[in-house]
């Protein structure tokens, strides 16, 4: 049997997808901003001369990097309220999960980027009279950011796609809105096809934006 697509159903309910897209971008952007800060803090702890900080950072990365994100989202929303009595808003639970898990992945990206900056850069900064924190902020970190920028962009692409997982706890992001619209119109393939196209478009735009930034920063390989 041949399936006849009727995309007019999507055009009639386009506002559902637009609202979902707005929520997807909101969750992804806020989570990524928080994860970038958390990841840098964890990376600095992992590179610290203080042993307990290094151990804590290592444990953090291994734990949060090893939890399947879907399991983490469900546990955060339902499990935490049952165990300790804290009831998270679904959006807050999703953002918290993405921040904690992506922070662990980003910390490893930051760490590799910082370690890739040659020791001579630290020595040159010291010869100019900069303290170690000043050398890190003014000399080492900018170079590390250029190195890790492609990895950070890939993480953002992954976060946009993973944001669909919060639909299981009732967040009305793009995937959840597509599910609701499909159930009302009985045209699931049309809505899921358009939803997939929207995700592809988003990731394409991010990739193009990254290419522009890399070229402006003269990052090798672009």
N, C-alpha and C positions, 0 to 999 in steps of 0.2 A: 504494500500500500504506500502511496505517495502522500507526504504531509504537505498541506497547502498553508504557507505562511500568510498571515494577515497582520501586517505591521500597522495597520490603521488603529488597532487597539492600543499600541504603544503611543501613537500620536495623540490619541484621545486622553491618555492618562500620563502624559509626559511630565506633569508637575510632580507626580510621585517620585519619579527618578531624579528630578532636579533637587527636591528636598533631601533625598537620600544622598545624592552626590555632595551637597553642602555639608551634611553630617560626616560623611567619609573624609572630606578634606579637613574639617575641623578636628576630628579625632586624630588623624594622621599628623597634621601640622603641630598640634599641641604636644602630642606624645613624642614626636621627633625632637622638638625643641628641648623638652625635659630630658630626653634620653641622651642628647648631645652633652648637656651639662653633667649628667650623672656619669656617663661614660668617661668623660675627661677626668672627673674626680676619682673614679675607680682606677683608671690608668695611672694616675699620679701615685695612688696608694700602692699599686703593684710595682712601681719603680722606686718607691721610697727606700731609704736606708733603714727605716724602722721595721723590724721583723714582724711584729704583730699586725701592722698595716698591710704588709705584703701577703701574709697568710690570710687575713680577712678578705682582701681583694681576690685572692685565688679561690677561696671557698665561694665567695659571691658569684664569680664567673662560672664556676663549675656547676653550681646549683641552678642558677637561673637559666643558664644556657642549655641545661639538660632537661628542662621541663617542656613537654609539648605545649605550644601556646594555647591550643583549644582547651586542654586540661587545666591550664593555669587560669584562663578566663572563667571557666565554670567554677573552679575551686575558689577563686577570689570573690565571685559574686554570691555563690551559695554557701560554700564551706566556711568562709570567715564569719559570716553572720550566724551560722550554727554553732561554731566553736567559741568565738569570743563575743558574739552579740553585736558586732559592728555591721550595720546595714549600709552598703554602698549604693549610691545611685548607679544605674547600669553604665552610663557614660563615664562616670568617675572610675568605676571598676575596670572598664576597658582601657582607659588612658593609663591607669596605674599599672596594669599588666604589661602593656606595650612599653611603657617607660622602663620598668624593671628589667624586662627581658632584653629589649633592644639596647639598654644601657650596658648589659654584660657583653653583647657582641661588639658594640661600638668601643668599649674599653680596650678590647684586643686590637681593634683597628688603630685607635689612638696610640697604644703602646708600641705597635710595630712602626708607626710613623715617627714617633719621637726617637726611638732607637735607631731609625734609619738616618737621622741627622748626625753628621760626623762629629766626633769629639772635638775636632779642631774649631768648630763653631763655638763651643763652650769656652775654649781657651782664648779664642779671639775676643769674645765678649768680656772675659775676665781681664784681658790686657787693656781693654778700654775703660776699666774701672767699674764695670757692671757687677752687681751682686748676683748670686745664683738665681734668685727669683726674677730679677730684672732681665737676666740673660735668657731665662726660659720664656718669659712673656714677650720680649722684644725681638729675640733672635731665633730661638729654637722652635717655639710654637707656630709662628707664621710659616716656617719651612715645613713643619710636620703637617700642617693643614693642607698645604699644596699636595703633599704626598698622599694623604688619606682621602682627599676629596672624592675620587671615583668610588671608593668603598663606602663612603657616607651616602653618596647618591644612590648606590645600589641598595643600601639599607632602607632608604626612604621609599624606593620602589617596592621593596618587600613589605614595608609597613602599610602602604596603601592597599596592597592585595590582602594582607593579613587582617586589615580592618573589617573585612567581611565576617570574621569569626565572632565579632561581638553581636551579630544578629541572633545568636543562640541565647543571649541573655536579654533580648528585647530592645536593643538599640536600633532605631530606625535609620540605619545607614543605607547605602545604595543597594546592597544585596537584600536586606530585609524589606525595603520598599518594593523591590522587584518581585519578591515572593508574595507580598500582599496584593500587588496589582495583578499578578498572574492568577491568584486565587479568585479575584473578583471577575476577571475577564475570561478565565479558562483558556488563556493563550500563554502557557508557560514558556514555550520555546522562543516565542517572539521577544518576551521580556528578558529572558536569560541571554538571548543572542545580543540584544542591544546592550545589556549590562556588561557582557564580556567585551563588547566593542568599546564601551566607555573606559573600562580598565585599561585596555590596550592603548587607547588614546592618551590617557593620563601618564602611563609609563613612557610612551613615546615623547610626550612633551617634556617630561623630566629629563629624559636622556638628551634631548636637544638643548635644553637649558644648561645641562652640565657641560655639553660640548662647547657652548658659547663661553661659559665661565673658564673652562680649561684653556681655551685659546687665548682669552684675555690675560690669564695668569701665565701663559707660555709653559704649560705643563707638558713634558715630553710624552710623545705617543698620540697627540691630537693633531 
